[in-house]
């Protein structure tokens, strides 16, 4: 039995009566090209009719690109890629890549300190066209990656010279404080891993206190220690349980894992949430939604965020957007987030 000949760009060009370069324009969806819409649609219909799929290797050789996006996650996150926040972010990035003909390469490396960082071989060999970076990242590591001249977008809080997807967390934490204050909470604990997060909390506290007539709201910022965030939440809860009732904070805020650890420790005693303690997660994940006692959380929309970041990065790579346009689009994402109110928050206890 003779095998059917595989269709080539040359064959598509002959059927459409156009140059091979025109077919490449359609395959790469280059909307800024000067070919007419009629020609574009004619070629596209032939491609769809014959279910033509370009060979990645030939495509890469002709364009000097790999059509691959790297998703680089710092290994200094609890559960790594199994972490609900990062896995959901990854899903959004993967969907954007799939929709635009890109593949996604996922890796975890220690990005938290320049001393512990080893440049990934795939980056060194330029096996990706662009990178999305997230997790605990040292600015010195970013500078080293920048020397490779591979476009990247960071999900987090970084300097002005970095393409960065971030939300207005100061205003978001002010919203949390306003919500808790309305429930008569006056002493609140926020846990943190990185100094920049503590600075964000304190900036929100200053802004919130400026709106108060009575300066009666206080914040207890507790540094989480170790790499296991569940255990850190549990340890903070165990210390809280040992305090006299009148000396305790009445609300705890941390990430989803710390909140689960805190809630589990509290629920193993006779003390109940939210009667004696309210709990709020700084990021909404499946852990928060499906916890035995669903946890009030900040709606970070991590899937949508991942999609937006990858879509903007690919738009930059495809020359559909300039760097300044991508920066403007990223700035539009800088806005406060809403709270999803669930079962772990209530009025502050009254101590006699």
DOZA-80695 format. One record per residue (C-alpha): residue number from 1; x, y, z. Coordinates in steps of 0.2 Angstrom, whole numbers, plus 2048, in hexadecimal, padded with zeros to 3 digits. Layout:
REM DOZA-80695
<site n="NUM" u="X" v="Y" w="Z"/>
...
END
This chain:
REM DOZA-80695
<site n="1" u="800" v="800" w="800"/>
<site n="2" u="807" v="811" w="7FB"/>
<site n="3" u="808" v="81E" w="808"/>
<site n="4" u="7FF" v="82E" w="805"/>
<site n="5" u="80C" v="83C" w="802"/>
<site n="6" u="80C" v="849" w="810"/>
<site n="7" u="807" v="85A" w="80B"/>
<site n="8" u="814" v="868" w="80B"/>
<site n="9" u="814" v="87B" w="80B"/>
<site n="10" u="819" v="87A" w="7F9"/>
<site n="11" u="809" v="870" w="7F5"/>
<site n="12" u="7FE" v="87C" w="7FF"/>
<site n="13" u="806" v="88B" w="7F6"/>
<site n="14" u="803" v="883" w="7E5"/>
<site n="15" u="7F0" v="87F" w="7E8"/>
<site n="16" u="7EE" v="891" w="7EE"/>
<site n="17" u="7F8" v="899" w="7E0"/>
<site n="18" u="803" v="8A2" w="7ED"/>
<site n="19" u="815" v="8A3" w="7F2"/>
<site n="20" u="81B" v="897" w="800"/>
<site n="21" u="81F" v="8A6" w="80B"/>
<site n="22" u="80C" v="8AB" w="80A"/>
<site n="23" u="807" v="899" w="811"/>
<site n="24" u="814" v="89C" w="81F"/>
<site n="25" u="80C" v="8AC" w="823"/>
<site n="26" u="7FB" v="8A3" w="825"/>
<site n="27" u="802" v="894" w="82F"/>
<site n="28" u="80A" v="8A1" w="83B"/>
<site n="29" u="7FA" v="8AB" w="83C"/>
<site n="30" u="804" v="8BB" w="839"/>
<site n="31" u="7F6" v="8C7" w="839"/>
<site n="32" u="801" v="8D6" w="836"/>
<site n="33" u="806" v="8CF" w="825"/>
<site n="34" u="802" v="8D9" w="815"/>
<site n="35" u="7F8" v="8CA" w="80C"/>
<site n="36" u="7E6" v="8CD" w="809"/>
<site n="37" u="7D9" v="8C6" w="814"/>
<site n="38" u="7D2" v="8BD" w="804"/>
<site n="39" u="7E3" v="8B4" w="801"/>
<site n="40" u="7E5" v="8B1" w="814"/>
<site n="41" u="7D4" v="8A8" w="815"/>
<site n="42" u="7D7" v="89E" w="804"/>
<site n="43" u="7E7" v="897" w="80B"/>
<site n="44" u="7E0" v="894" w="81C"/>
<site n="45" u="7D1" v="88A" w="814"/>
<site n="46" u="7DD" v="87F" w="80B"/>
<site n="47" u="7E7" v="87B" w="81A"/>
<site n="48" u="7D7" v="877" w="824"/>
<site n="49" u="7D0" v="86C" w="815"/>
<site n="50" u="7E0" v="861" w="814"/>
<site n="51" u="7E3" v="862" w="827"/>
<site n="52" u="7F4" v="868" w="824"/>
<site n="53" u="800" v="868" w="833"/>
<site n="54" u="811" v="870" w="832"/>
<site n="55" u="820" v="866" w="837"/>
<site n="56" u="827" v="86F" w="847"/>
<site n="57" u="839" v="86B" w="841"/>
<site n="58" u="837" v="873" w="830"/>
<site n="59" u="82D" v="881" w="838"/>
<site n="60" u="83B" v="885" w="844"/>
<site n="61" u="848" v="884" w="837"/>
<site n="62" u="83F" v="890" w="82B"/>
<site n="63" u="83B" v="89D" w="839"/>
<site n="64" u="849" v="899" w="845"/>
<site n="65" u="83D" v="897" w="853"/>
<site n="66" u="838" v="887" w="85D"/>
<site n="67" u="825" v="88C" w="860"/>
<site n="68" u="828" v="887" w="872"/>
<site n="69" u="824" v="890" w="882"/>
<site n="70" u="82D" v="88C" w="892"/>
<site n="71" u="824" v="88D" w="8A3"/>
<site n="72" u="831" v="88E" w="8B0"/>
<site n="73" u="82C" v="88C" w="8C2"/>
<site n="74" u="837" v="88F" w="8D1"/>
<site n="75" u="839" v="87F" w="8DA"/>
<site n="76" u="838" v="888" w="8EB"/>
<site n="77" u="825" v="886" w="8EB"/>
<site n="78" u="81C" v="879" w="8F5"/>
<site n="79" u="816" v="86A" w="8EB"/>
<site n="80" u="81F" v="872" w="8DB"/>
<site n="81" u="815" v="86F" w="8CC"/>
<site n="82" u="808" v="866" w="8D6"/>
<site n="83" u="804" v="877" w="8DF"/>
<site n="84" u="7F2" v="87B" w="8DA"/>
<site n="85" u="7F6" v="88D" w="8D6"/>
<site n="86" u="805" v="889" w="8CB"/>
<site n="87" u="7FD" v="87A" w="8C2"/>
<site n="88" u="7ED" v="885" w="8BE"/>
<site n="89" u="7F8" v="893" w="8B8"/>
<site n="90" u="801" v="886" w="8AD"/>
<site n="91" u="7F0" v="880" w="8A6"/>
<site n="92" u="7EC" v="891" w="8A0"/>
<site n="93" u="7FD" v="893" w="898"/>
<site n="94" u="7FC" v="882" w="890"/>
<site n="95" u="7EB" v="887" w="888"/>
<site n="96" u="7F1" v="897" w="881"/>
<site n="97" u="800" v="88E" w="879"/>
<site n="98" u="7F5" v="880" w="872"/>
<site n="99" u="7E9" v="88D" w="86A"/>
<site n="100" u="7F7" v="895" w="861"/>
<site n="101" u="802" v="886" w="85B"/>
<site n="102" u="80F" v="887" w="869"/>
<site n="103" u="815" v="879" w="875"/>
<site n="104" u="819" v="87C" w="887"/>
<site n="105" u="828" v="875" w="890"/>
<site n="106" u="827" v="875" w="8A3"/>
<site n="107" u="836" v="875" w="8AF"/>
<site n="108" u="839" v="878" w="8C1"/>
<site n="109" u="84A" v="880" w="8C7"/>
<site n="110" u="850" v="889" w="8D6"/>
<site n="111" u="84D" v="89B" w="8D1"/>
<site n="112" u="84D" v="8A2" w="8E3"/>
<site n="113" u="85F" v="8A6" w="8E4"/>
<site n="114" u="86D" v="8A9" w="8D7"/>
<site n="115" u="879" v="89D" w="8E1"/>
<site n="116" u="86D" v="88F" w="8DF"/>
<site n="117" u="868" v="892" w="8CD"/>
<site n="118" u="86E" v="887" w="8BF"/>
<site n="119" u="869" v="88D" w="8AD"/>
<site n="120" u="85D" v="881" w="8A5"/>
<site n="121" u="865" v="878" w="896"/>
<site n="122" u="856" v="87B" w="88C"/>
<site n="123" u="858" v="88E" w="88F"/>
<site n="124" u="86A" v="88E" w="88B"/>
<site n="125" u="867" v="885" w="87B"/>
<site n="126" u="859" v="891" w="877"/>
<site n="127" u="84C" v="882" w="875"/>
<site n="128" u="83E" v="88E" w="879"/>
<site n="129" u="838" v="89E" w="871"/>
<site n="130" u="832" v="8A6" w="881"/>
<site n="131" u="830" v="8A3" w="894"/>
<site n="132" u="823" v="8A5" w="8A1"/>
<site n="133" u="82B" v="8A6" w="8B2"/>
<site n="134" u="823" v="8A4" w="8C3"/>
<site n="135" u="826" v="8A0" w="8D6"/>
<site n="136" u="834" v="8A6" w="8E1"/>
<site n="137" u="840" v="8AF" w="8D5"/>
<site n="138" u="850" v="8B8" w="8D9"/>
<site n="139" u="852" v="8C8" w="8CF"/>
<site n="140" u="864" v="8C3" w="8CB"/>
<site n="141" u="85E" v="8B3" w="8C3"/>
<site n="142" u="852" v="8BD" w="8B8"/>
<site n="143" u="861" v="8C8" w="8B3"/>
<site n="144" u="86B" v="8B8" w="8AE"/>
<site n="145" u="85C" v="8B1" w="8A4"/>
<site n="146" u="85A" v="8C2" w="89B"/>
<site n="147" u="86C" v="8C0" w="894"/>
<site n="148" u="865" v="8B2" w="889"/>
<site n="149" u="85A" v="8BE" w="880"/>
<site n="150" u="84B" v="8B3" w="881"/>
<site n="151" u="83B" v="8BD" w="884"/>
<site n="152" u="833" v="8B9" w="895"/>
<site n="153" u="824" v="8BE" w="8A0"/>
<site n="154" u="825" v="8BC" w="8B3"/>
<site n="155" u="816" v="8B9" w="8BE"/>
<site n="156" u="81A" v="8C2" w="8CE"/>
<site n="157" u="820" v="8D3" w="8D5"/>
<site n="158" u="830" v="8D9" w="8CC"/>
<site n="159" u="838" v="8E8" w="8C6"/>
<site n="160" u="832" v="8F4" w="8B8"/>
<site n="161" u="83E" v="8EE" w="8AB"/>
<site n="162" u="836" v="8DC" w="8AC"/>
<site n="163" u="827" v="8D7" w="8A2"/>
<site n="164" u="81D" v="8D2" w="8B1"/>
<site n="165" u="80B" v="8CC" w="8B4"/>
<site n="166" u="805" v="8D2" w="8C5"/>
<site n="167" u="7F5" v="8D7" w="8CD"/>
<site n="168" u="7F3" v="8E5" w="8DA"/>
<site n="169" u="7F6" v="8DB" w="8EA"/>
<site n="170" u="7F7" v="8EB" w="8F5"/>
<site n="171" u="7E5" v="8F0" w="8F0"/>
<site n="172" u="7E0" v="8DD" w="8F2"/>
<site n="173" u="7E7" v="8DC" w="903"/>
<site n="174" u="7DE" v="8EC" w="908"/>
<site n="175" u="7CE" v="8E4" w="902"/>
<site n="176" u="7D2" v="8D5" w="90E"/>
<site n="177" u="7D5" v="8E1" w="91C"/>
<site n="178" u="7C5" v="8EB" w="919"/>
<site n="179" u="7BB" v="8DB" w="918"/>
<site n="180" u="7C2" v="8D4" w="929"/>
<site n="181" u="7C0" v="8E5" w="931"/>
<site n="182" u="7AE" v="8E5" w="92C"/>
<site n="183" u="7AD" v="8D5" w="936"/>
<site n="184" u="7B5" v="8DD" w="945"/>
<site n="185" u="7C6" v="8D5" w="943"/>
<site n="186" u="7D3" v="8E1" w="94A"/>
<site n="187" u="7E3" v="8D5" w="94B"/>
<site n="188" u="7E7" v="8CB" w="93C"/>
<site n="189" u="7F6" v="8C0" w="937"/>
<site n="190" u="7FD" v="8C0" w="926"/>
<site n="191" u="80B" v="8B2" w="922"/>
<site n="192" u="818" v="8B5" w="915"/>
<site n="193" u="827" v="8AC" w="90E"/>
<site n="194" u="830" v="8BB" w="905"/>
<site n="195" u="834" v="8CC" w="90B"/>
<site n="196" u="82B" v="8D4" w="8FC"/>
<site n="197" u="81B" v="8CC" w="901"/>
<site n="198" u="81D" v="8D3" w="913"/>
<site n="199" u="820" v="8E5" w="90B"/>
<site n="200" u="810" v="8E3" w="901"/>
<site n="201" u="806" v="8DE" w="911"/>
<site n="202" u="80D" v="8EE" w="91A"/>
<site n="203" u="809" v="8F9" w="90C"/>
<site n="204" u="7F7" v="8F3" w="90C"/>
<site n="205" u="7F7" v="8F5" w="91F"/>
<site n="206" u="7FD" v="907" w="91D"/>
<site n="207" u="7F0" v="90B" w="90F"/>
<site n="208" u="7E2" v="903" w="919"/>
<site n="209" u="7E6" v="90C" w="92A"/>
<site n="210" u="7E6" v="91C" w="921"/>
<site n="211" u="7D3" v="919" w="91D"/>
<site n="212" u="7CF" v="916" w="930"/>
<site n="213" u="7CA" v="923" w="93C"/>
<site n="214" u="7CF" v="918" w="94B"/>
<site n="215" u="7E0" v="910" w="948"/>
<site n="216" u="7DB" v="8FF" w="950"/>
<site n="217" u="7E0" v="8F3" w="943"/>
<site n="218" u="7F1" v="8E9" w="945"/>
<site n="219" u="7FA" v="8DD" w="93A"/>
<site n="220" u="805" v="8CE" w="940"/>
<site n="221" u="811" v="8CA" w="932"/>
<site n="222" u="818" v="8B8" w="935"/>
<site n="223" u="827" v="8B1" w="92B"/>
<site n="224" u="823" v="8A0" w="925"/>
<site n="225" u="832" v="894" w="927"/>
<site n="226" u="837" v="884" w="91D"/>
<site n="227" u="831" v="87F" w="90C"/>
<site n="228" u="821" v="876" w="911"/>
<site n="229" u="813" v="883" w="911"/>
<site n="230" u="806" v="877" w="919"/>
<site n="231" u="812" v="875" w="928"/>
<site n="232" u="815" v="887" w="929"/>
<site n="233" u="802" v="88B" w="92B"/>
<site n="234" u="800" v="87D" w="937"/>
<site n="235" u="80F" v="884" w="942"/>
<site n="236" u="807" v="895" w="942"/>
<site n="237" u="7F7" v="88D" w="948"/>
<site n="238" u="7FF" v="883" w="956"/>
<site n="239" u="807" v="893" w="95C"/>
<site n="240" u="7F7" v="89C" w="95B"/>
<site n="241" u="7EE" v="88E" w="965"/>
<site n="242" u="7FA" v="890" w="973"/>
<site n="243" u="7F7" v="8A3" w="976"/>
<site n="244" u="7EA" v="8A9" w="982"/>
<site n="245" u="7D9" v="8AD" w="979"/>
<site n="246" u="7DB" v="8C0" w="97C"/>
<site n="247" u="7ED" v="8C0" w="974"/>
<site n="248" u="7E8" v="8B7" w="964"/>
<site n="249" u="7E6" v="8BF" w="952"/>
<site n="250" u="7D4" v="8BB" w="94C"/>
<site n="251" u="7D8" v="8B9" w="93A"/>
<site n="252" u="7E5" v="8B0" w="930"/>
<site n="253" u="7EB" v="8B3" w="91E"/>
<site n="254" u="7F7" v="8A9" w="914"/>
<site n="255" u="7F8" v="89F" w="904"/>
<site n="256" u="7ED" v="890" w="901"/>
<site n="257" u="7F8" v="883" w="908"/>
<site n="258" u="7FC" v="88D" w="918"/>
<site n="259" u="7EA" v="890" w="91A"/>
<site n="260" u="7E6" v="87D" w="918"/>
<site n="261" u="7F4" v="879" w="925"/>
<site n="262" u="7ED" v="886" w="931"/>
<site n="263" u="7DB" v="881" w="92F"/>
<site n="264" u="7E0" v="86E" w="932"/>
<site n="265" u="7E9" v="872" w="942"/>
<site n="266" u="7DB" v="87D" w="949"/>
<site n="267" u="7CE" v="870" w="944"/>
<site n="268" u="7D7" v="862" w="94E"/>
<site n="269" u="7D3" v="86C" w="95E"/>
<site n="270" u="7C2" v="871" w="965"/>
<site n="271" u="7C4" v="882" w="95E"/>
<site n="272" u="7BA" v="885" w="94E"/>
<site n="273" u="7BD" v="890" w="93F"/>
<site n="274" u="7B5" v="89D" w="93C"/>
<site n="275" u="7AE" v="89F" w="94E"/>
<site n="276" u="7BF" v="8A2" w="955"/>
<site n="277" u="7CA" v="8A5" w="946"/>
<site n="278" u="7C7" v="8AB" w="934"/>
<site n="279" u="7D2" v="8A5" w="926"/>
<site n="280" u="7D5" v="8AD" w="915"/>
<site n="281" u="7E0" v="8A6" w="907"/>
<site n="282" u="7EA" v="8B2" w="8FC"/>
<site n="283" u="7E6" v="8A7" w="8ED"/>
<site n="284" u="7D7" v="89D" w="8E8"/>
<site n="285" u="7DB" v="88B" w="8E3"/>
<site n="286" u="7D3" v="87A" w="8E3"/>
<site n="287" u="7DA" v="878" w="8F5"/>
<site n="288" u="7CF" v="887" w="8FB"/>
<site n="289" u="7C0" v="882" w="8F1"/>
<site n="290" u="7C0" v="86F" w="8F6"/>
<site n="291" u="7C6" v="871" w="908"/>
<site n="292" u="7BA" v="868" w="915"/>
<site n="293" u="7B7" v="87A" w="91A"/>
<site n="294" u="7B8" v="884" w="90A"/>
<site n="295" u="7C4" v="892" w="90C"/>
<site n="296" u="7C1" v="8A5" w="909"/>
<site n="297" u="7CE" v="8AA" w="8FB"/>
<site n="298" u="7D4" v="8B7" w="8EF"/>
<site n="299" u="7CE" v="8B3" w="8DE"/>
<site n="300" u="7DF" v="8B4" w="8D4"/>
<site n="301" u="7D7" v="8AC" w="8C4"/>
<site n="302" u="7E8" v="8A2" w="8C2"/>
<site n="303" u="7E2" v="899" w="8B2"/>
<site n="304" u="7DC" v="8A9" w="8AA"/>
<site n="305" u="7ED" v="8B1" w="8AF"/>
<site n="306" u="7F7" v="8A3" w="8A7"/>
<site n="307" u="7ED" v="8A5" w="897"/>
<site n="308" u="7F0" v="8B8" w="897"/>
<site n="309" u="802" v="8B7" w="89A"/>
<site n="310" u="806" v="8A9" w="88D"/>
<site n="311" u="7FB" v="8B2" w="880"/>
<site n="312" u="804" v="8C3" w="882"/>
<site n="313" u="815" v="8BA" w="881"/>
<site n="314" u="810" v="8B1" w="871"/>
<site n="315" u="809" v="8C2" w="86A"/>
<site n="316" u="81A" v="8C9" w="86D"/>
<site n="317" u="823" v="8BB" w="865"/>
<site n="318" u="818" v="8BC" w="856"/>
<site n="319" u="81A" v="8CE" w="855"/>
<site n="320" u="808" v="8D1" w="857"/>
<site n="321" u="80C" v="8DC" w="866"/>
<site n="322" u="81B" v="8E7" w="86A"/>
<site n="323" u="824" v="8E7" w="87B"/>
<site n="324" u="81B" v="8F7" w="880"/>
<site n="325" u="80A" v="8F0" w="87B"/>
<site n="326" u="80D" v="8E0" w="885"/>
<site n="327" u="813" v="8EB" w="894"/>
<site n="328" u="802" v="8F5" w="892"/>
<site n="329" u="7F8" v="8E5" w="892"/>
<site n="330" u="801" v="8DF" w="8A1"/>
<site n="331" u="7FE" v="8F0" w="8AA"/>
<site n="332" u="7EB" v="8EE" w="8A7"/>
<site n="333" u="7EC" v="8DE" w="8B1"/>
<site n="334" u="7F2" v="8E7" w="8C0"/>
<site n="335" u="7E2" v="8E9" w="8CA"/>
<site n="336" u="7DB" v="8E3" w="8DB"/>
<site n="337" u="7D3" v="8D2" w="8DC"/>
<site n="338" u="7C3" v="8CC" w="8E4"/>
<site n="339" u="7C0" v="8C1" w="8F3"/>
<site n="340" u="7B6" v="8B1" w="8F2"/>
<site n="341" u="7AD" v="8B0" w="902"/>
<site n="342" u="7AB" v="89E" w="909"/>
<site n="343" u="7AA" v="896" w="91A"/>
<site n="344" u="7BA" v="89A" w="923"/>
<site n="345" u="7B6" v="8AD" w="927"/>
<site n="346" u="7AA" v="8B4" w="933"/>
<site n="347" u="7A8" v="8C1" w="941"/>
<site n="348" u="7B7" v="8C3" w="94D"/>
<site n="349" u="7B5" v="8BB" w="95E"/>
<site n="350" u="7B1" v="8C6" w="96C"/>
<site n="351" u="7BC" v="8C4" w="97B"/>
<site n="352" u="7B5" v="8C9" w="98D"/>
END
